[in-house]
């Protein structure tokens, strides 16, 4: 049995979960998320609890057991509390700007880099060098944060670049002169 798949999902009072065939809909105070459930797993409701069980003991069923449990738990957490990712711009002249629905990055190139902010995300600028990405879907928040970070990933010699809050950069020693 999958260790993660065996865990019971607690459904908070302010979150409603409905299953229509294989379409799972989770609604909370921050929004609504939908996901197709695989034919390899089955969902059972018991009041405030949700159980994910697998249909049989085949490899594909075992693989999707823990995966679907984690995806459903993330959906419930997202509509209840939101997911956040914090990005920090480390370097001289590196900064973030938000204008209307565009995120503008100045990260040492000859031109600013612009990103269209998706409607499912909110961006909060804490300072010129620190932003927070807020959304209900963990996958979309992480993917957009990764796209921003990929513009200028942190480099190991000086530590300059765009990095996640709390990320440790393994520093390398530079050349030593004689």
Secondary structure, DSSP 8 states (H G I E B T S, - for coil): --HHHHS-EE--TT-EEEEETTEEEEEETTEEEEEE--TTEEEEEETTEEEEEESSSSHHHHHHHHHHHHHHHHHHHHHHH-EEEEEEEESTT-EEEEETTEEEEESSSSS-EEEE--TTEEEEEEETTEEEEEES-HHHHHHHHHHHHTTSB--TTT--EEEETT------------
